[in-house]
Amino acid sequence: MKIRFLTSFLLILSVVGCTSQKSAPQPEVTNLQCEYLANPIGMDVVNPRLSWQMKKGLRGAAQTAYQLVAATSDEKLADNTPDLWDSGKIESDQSIQLVYGGKPLKSGMKVSWRVRIWDEAKNESAWSNIAHWEMGLLNTGDWQAKWIGAPASLNPGDLKYAAPLFRKEITISKSIKQARAYISGLGYYELYINGAKTGDHLLSPNQTNYDRQKVEKWSEPRIGNMTTTVMYETFDITSSLKQGKNALGTILGNGWYC
């Protein structure tokens, strides 16, 4: 009886030991962000900062190394042929504000990227899900549009009428793969496509002192450094457009400009 009991006891210890080893949590990589945004478009930072989070669920868990890869398509990452950047394995616990260090990025370029990490026990995580960011218009020559505004006859003297309305119809004959709107207003604006407002922004774009007023009357010296900056925004309008006729509309408010 004693021998049987000892054998049974050792067997239980062996099973418990195997179960404990299999249930050890493995590191994961989540919440990939570019400039603190998830899958942003319209990035005009030529070397954006990238961040991610480690998930393990174990006290004392920590990242000890990482590898980041970036490519011009998801397929290149899936094939392990990143054509923009492969950081290699870097011994570091850094997971925020990692500056992109790959090939130069061009206007409108879409970048696919992912990360894997190693934890405090040198366990390697699986690759994260693929995240993206898209570049904005980086060069002056990328802007082909012209400024439009209300005719001077609507603004007699110093009186400024608010919210002129602009409308234009366009016809699209081909199927639409991707469409972007790059838009700015001297003052504030709202963009409408086929009767629906684009985005959920209010008081867009951000205010700058772009009106080139004389700055002598302002006591704050930084105002003189901001007179040439005009903000713009980028919207994904692929689902807003359709084949055939489309109507584009804008409401323009005076805002700080006037």
C-alpha positions in Angstrom: 0.0 0.0 0.0 2.8 2.4 0.8 4.4 1.8 -2.6 1.1 2.4 -4.5 0.5 5.7 -2.5 4.0 7.0 -3.3 3.6 6.2 -7.0 0.2 8.0 -7.1 1.7 11.0 -5.3 4.6 11.4 -7.7 2.2 11.1 -10.7 0.1 14.0 -9.4 3.1 16.1 -9.0 4.2 15.4 -12.5 0.8 16.3 -14.0 0.7 19.5 -12.0 4.1 20.5 -13.1 3.3 20.0 -16.8 0.0 21.9 -16.5 1.7 24.8 -14.9 4.3 25.1 -17.6 1.7 25.0 -20.4 -0.4 27.8 -18.9 2.4 30.3 -18.6 1.2 33.5 -20.3 2.9 34.5 -23.5 3.6 38.2 -24.5 1.4 39.9 -27.0 1.7 43.2 -28.9 -1.4 45.4 -29.0 -2.6 48.9 -29.6 -0.2 50.0 -32.4 -0.3 53.8 -32.9 1.4 56.3 -35.2 1.7 59.8 -33.7 -0.7 58.6 -30.9 -3.4 57.7 -33.5 -4.7 54.3 -34.7 -4.3 53.9 -38.5 -4.1 57.7 -39.2 -4.2 59.3 -42.6 -2.7 62.6 -43.7 0.5 62.4 -41.7 2.8 65.2 -42.5 5.6 64.2 -40.1 8.3 62.8 -42.4 9.6 60.5 -39.6 6.5 59.7 -37.5 6.8 58.3 -34.0 5.4 54.8 -33.4 4.1 53.2 -30.2 2.7 49.9 -29.0 1.7 48.1 -25.8 2.8 44.8 -24.3 0.1 42.4 -23.0 1.0 39.5 -20.8 -1.0 39.5 -17.6 1.8 38.6 -15.3 3.3 40.7 -12.5 6.8 41.8 -13.3 6.4 41.3 -17.1 8.5 43.6 -19.2 9.7 44.0 -22.8 13.4 43.5 -23.2 13.7 43.6 -27.0 11.6 44.4 -30.1 11.6 44.2 -33.9 9.6 46.5 -36.2 9.1 46.0 -39.9 7.4 48.4 -42.4 6.4 47.9 -46.0 4.4 49.4 -48.9 1.8 46.6 -48.6 0.3 44.0 -46.3 1.4 41.3 -48.7 5.1 42.2 -48.3 4.8 41.9 -44.5 3.0 38.5 -44.9 5.8 37.3 -47.1 8.5 38.6 -44.7 9.9 41.0 -47.3 9.5 44.4 -45.8 10.7 47.0 -48.4 10.7 50.1 -46.2 12.3 49.2 -42.9 13.4 46.2 -40.8 14.8 47.3 -37.5 16.2 43.9 -36.7 16.1 42.7 -33.1 16.8 45.7 -30.8 17.6 45.1 -27.2 15.4 47.8 -25.6 12.3 48.3 -23.5 11.2 51.3 -25.6 7.7 51.0 -26.8 6.6 54.6 -27.2 7.8 57.4 -29.5 10.0 55.2 -31.6 11.0 57.4 -34.5 10.6 55.8 -37.9 14.0 55.0 -39.4 13.3 53.5 -42.7 13.4 54.6 -46.3 12.1 58.2 -47.1 8.3 58.4 -47.3 6.4 60.1 -50.1 3.2 62.1 -50.3 0.1 59.9 -50.1 2.2 56.8 -49.4 0.4 54.1 -47.3 2.7 52.3 -44.9 1.9 48.8 -43.4 3.8 47.9 -40.2 3.9 45.4 -37.4 6.0 44.6 -34.3 7.1 41.6 -32.3 8.8 41.7 -28.8 10.7 39.6 -26.3 9.8 39.5 -22.7 11.8 39.3 -19.4 12.2 35.6 -19.9 13.4 36.0 -23.5 10.1 34.6 -24.8 9.3 35.8 -28.3 5.8 37.0 -29.1 4.0 36.4 -32.3 3.9 39.3 -34.8 1.2 41.9 -34.0 -1.7 42.6 -36.3 -0.7 44.8 -39.2 -1.4 48.5 -38.6 -1.2 51.4 -41.1 -0.6 55.0 -41.6 -0.9 57.2 -44.7 1.2 60.2 -45.5 -0.3 63.6 -46.3 0.8 66.2 -48.9 4.5 66.9 -48.0 5.5 69.2 -50.9 4.2 72.5 -52.1 3.9 71.1 -55.6 1.4 68.4 -54.4 -1.3 71.1 -54.0 -3.0 71.6 -57.3 -6.1 73.3 -56.0 -6.8 77.0 -55.8 -8.3 79.2 -53.1 -12.0 80.1 -53.7 -14.1 82.5 -51.8 -17.2 84.7 -51.9 -17.0 87.7 -54.3 -16.0 91.0 -53.0 -19.5 92.4 -53.7 -20.8 90.4 -50.7 -18.4 92.1 -48.3 -19.0 95.8 -48.6 -16.6 97.9 -46.5 -15.7 96.3 -43.2 -18.9 94.3 -43.1 -18.2 90.5 -43.3 -21.1 88.2 -44.1 -20.8 84.8 -42.5 -21.1 81.3 -44.1 -21.0 81.6 -47.9 -22.1 78.3 -49.5 -20.2 76.6 -52.3 -21.4 73.8 -54.4 -20.0 71.8 -57.4 -21.2 68.7 -59.2 -18.8 66.2 -60.6 -19.3 63.0 -62.6 -17.2 59.9 -61.9 -17.2 57.3 -64.7 -14.9 54.7 -63.2 -15.2 52.4 -60.2 -13.7 54.0 -57.1 -10.8 52.3 -55.4 -9.8 55.1 -53.0 -10.6 58.8 -52.6 -9.2 61.4 -50.2 -10.2 65.0 -49.5 -7.5 67.4 -48.5 -9.2 70.5 -47.4 -8.6 73.8 -45.5 -10.5 77.0 -44.9 -9.5 80.5 -44.0 -11.9 80.6 -41.1 -13.9 77.5 -40.4 -15.6 75.1 -42.8 -17.9 72.0 -43.1 -17.6 69.7 -46.1 -20.6 67.9 -47.5 -20.7 65.1 -50.1 -24.0 64.1 -51.6 -25.9 65.8 -48.8 -24.0 64.2 -45.9 -21.4 65.9 -43.7 -17.9 64.6 -44.0 -16.3 63.7 -40.6 -17.5 64.6 -37.1 -15.2 67.7 -36.6 -16.3 71.0 -35.4 -14.5 74.4 -35.8 -12.2 72.9 -38.4 -9.4 73.5 -39.2 -7.4 74.4 -36.1 -7.0 78.2 -35.7 -3.7 79.9 -36.7 -3.0 83.6 -37.1 -2.8 83.2 -40.9 -4.4 86.5 -41.8 -1.1 88.4 -41.9 -2.4 91.2 -39.7 0.2 93.7 -38.5 1.6 92.3 -35.3 2.9 95.5 -33.7 -0.3 95.8 -31.7 0.1 92.4 -30.1 2.1 92.1 -26.9 2.7 88.3 -27.5 5.8 88.0 -29.7 5.0 84.4 -30.9 2.1 85.7 -33.0 4.6 87.0 -35.5 5.9 83.5 -36.1 2.6 82.0 -37.0 1.3 84.3 -39.8 2.3 81.9 -42.6 0.7 78.6 -41.3 -2.6 77.3 -42.6 -3.8 73.9 -41.3 -5.5 71.3 -43.5 -7.3 68.0 -42.8 -7.5 64.7 -44.7 -10.6 62.7 -45.0 -11.2 59.2 -46.4 -14.2 59.8 -48.7 -14.1 56.5 -50.6 -17.5 55.4 -49.3 -19.0 58.9 -49.7 -18.6 59.0 -53.5 -20.4 56.9 -56.1 -20.2 56.3 -59.8 -22.2 58.9 -61.8 -23.1 62.3 -60.5 -21.9 63.6 -57.1 -22.4 66.9 -55.4 -19.7 68.5 -53.3 -20.7 71.3 -50.9 -18.9 73.5 -48.4 -20.1 76.0 -45.7 -17.4 78.5 -45.0 -17.4 80.5 -41.8 -15.3 83.6 -41.0 -13.7 82.4 -37.7 -10.5 84.1 -36.7 -9.7 84.9 -40.3 -11.9 88.0 -40.2 
